[in-house]
Amino acid sequence: MEIDMLDRQVTHALRINGRAGYREIGAVLGVSDQTVARRYRRLRQQTRLRVVGLPNPIELGYETWTLRLRAAPDAALQIAAALARRPDTTWVSVTSGGTEIAGSVHVPASADREALLLQKLPRTPRLVSVSAHCVIHNYVGGAVGPDLRDDSLTGEQIAALTPDRAPEPVAAHLTAADAPLIEALSWDGRLSFTDLAGSTGWPESTVRRRVQELFGAGSLYTDVEIEPELYGFRAVVMLWLSVAPSRVASVGAALSEHEEIVFAAATTGPTNLQATALCEDMPAFYRYVTERLSLLDGVERIESAPVLKHVKQLGSVR
């Protein structure tokens, strides 16, 4: 399938506001709501684009841990698939010739993080090594906001689609009772209030109020899964940077201004910045590393690993 400019605009619009209505998007793009609906359905069916609703770990005070697991070659995909099915993992990828698994997990501050990080993972059969480091600051990607790789909409269009948040939003924290709502949104963040009522068993009025509360408070946000190659990006590369401690903040801020970077965060551990680069191809990635990334003041060492397979991008998997 070929992705044209309107497809890119619709995708960009959904990345800004995943629950925006077809009419709202159409008004901004200058096309009919029927046209937007057709394009969205085609993108879902033919490119596996998916809007998902997710808990905001920053607003909720969750800890985010990045994982690097090394497995026997014949076990990596099986272990990655098992991790992807866990509700607390946010993404899982296989890198480095199919022997390394990279991922991320959200852990509520009140949870027993040792159960996952020190007990369950090391006991996984065929797992050679485990490395887990805590995210201490987010610079770009996920709940922090869209990265800069989308340039299909103008600043005016982006402003028109950006959801309004009250100056002093009412605190609305997720509770155990919200579990069926979160599960439904993690499959499809654009489900109507009627469909969400069917999935949760709640009255539609209750669903509408709760969804508006949680998104309005920032406890939930939407993101978009895509197949990068269909949008012209054939090189997805994980990066681990060793940066002089006094320069971590400035390098992280610089990464957030690089259109190649779709995720960047400071972490604990032997490397103190982790990022994901999205480039047209490996020669473009080479130019990025040699002409921009390596020239940032404070970057002492760069480790990279191409992503071979996304087992889990954002939402739930079976």
Buried (B, 14 or more C-beta within 10 A) or exposed (E): EEBEEBBBBBBBBBBBBBBBBBEBBBBBBEBEBEBBBBBBEBBBEEBEBBBBBBBBBBBBEBBBBBBBBBBEEEBBBBBBBEBBBBEBBBBBBBBBEBBBBBBBBBBBEEEEBEEBBEEEBEEBEEBEEBBBBBBEBBBBBBBBEBBEBBEBBEEEBBEBBEEEEEEEBEEBEBEEEBEEBBEBBBBBBBBBBEBBBBBBEBEBEBBBBBBEBBBBBBBBBBBBBBBBEBBEBBBBBBBBBBBEEEBBBBBBEBBBEBEBBBBBBBBEBEBBBBBBBBBBEEEBBEBBBEEBBEEBEBBEEBEBBBBBBBBBBBBBBE
